[in-house]
Amino acid sequence: MNPALKVEPHLKKVGPDTEDLYTDGFFKEQDIVVNALDNIAARLYVDARCVTNQRPLLESGTLATKGHVQVRREKQLQQPVSVKKK
C-alpha cells in the first residue's frame, strides 16, 4: 500500500438529505471515492455523484465471491464484466 495514501472514513448517511455535507465540492476534492454501502439507493446515489463530478469510484459488491468491474468514461459506458474468484 502506498504510505502516502490518506484514507478518511465517513460514517454519516449519504443521500439527498446530506447534500449539504457531501457537496459537489466535497466530491471534487477526492482523488478517488471508495464505498462499502449496504443499500442500492445509496450506491446509485454515490455512483451518480461521482459521474457528475467526474471522480473514479471503487465500489464494494455483495454477490459473495463474484466481483464486477465496470469502466465508465465521459459520454461512454461499457458493459460490466464479471470476474470470478478462483
C-alpha positions in Angstrom: 0.0 0.0 0.0 1.2 3.5 -0.7 2.4 5.1 2.6 1.4 8.5 1.3 -2.2 7.3 0.8 -4.7 9.1 3.1 -7.9 7.3 3.9 -10.6 9.3 5.6 -13.7 7.3 6.6 -17.1 8.9 6.6 -19.8 7.3 8.6 -22.7 9.7 8.0 -25.6 8.6 5.8 -25.1 9.6 2.2 -28.1 10.8 0.0 -30.1 13.8 -0.9 -30.6 14.6 2.9 -26.9 15.1 3.4 -26.0 17.1 0.2 -25.1 20.0 2.5 -22.3 17.8 3.8 -21.4 15.8 0.7 -21.4 18.7 -1.8 -20.1 18.8 -5.3 -17.0 20.5 -3.7 -16.6 17.5 -1.4 -16.6 15.1 -4.4 -14.3 17.2 -6.5 -11.7 17.3 -3.7 -11.4 13.5 -3.8 -8.9 11.7 -6.0 -11.0 8.5 -5.7 -14.1 7.5 -3.8 -14.3 4.1 -2.2 -17.5 2.9 -0.7 -18.9 0.0 1.2 -22.6 0.8 1.3 -25.3 -1.6 2.3 -28.2 -0.5 0.1 -28.8 0.0 -3.6 -30.3 3.5 -3.3 -27.1 4.9 -1.6 -24.9 3.0 -4.1 -26.7 4.5 -7.0 -26.6 8.0 -5.4 -22.8 7.9 -4.9 -22.4 6.5 -8.4 -24.4 9.4 -9.8 -22.4 12.0 -7.8 -19.1 10.5 -8.9 -20.2 10.6 -12.5 -21.5 14.1 -12.2 -18.2 15.2 -10.6 -16.0 13.1 -12.8 -14.5 11.1 -10.0 -13.4 7.5 -10.0 -15.5 5.2 -7.8 -14.3 1.9 -6.3 -17.4 0.2 -5.1 -17.7 -2.9 -3.0 -20.1 -5.7 -4.0 -22.5 -8.0 -2.2 -22.5 -11.0 -4.5 -20.5 -13.5 -2.4 -17.3 -14.4 -4.2 -18.3 -12.8 -7.5 -16.8 -9.4 -8.4 -17.9 -7.0 -11.1 -15.7 -4.4 -12.9 -17.3 -1.6 -14.8 -15.3 1.0 -16.6 -17.0 4.3 -17.3 -15.7 7.2 -19.3 -17.3 10.5 -20.0 -20.1 10.0 -22.5 -19.2 6.3 -22.9 -20.4 3.3 -20.9 -19.0 -0.1 -21.2 -20.9 -3.2 -20.1 -19.9 -4.7 -16.7 -17.5 -7.6 -16.7 -17.9 -10.4 -14.2 -14.7 -11.6 -12.5 -14.9 -14.9 -10.6 -12.6 -15.5 -7.7 -10.5 -18.7 -8.2 
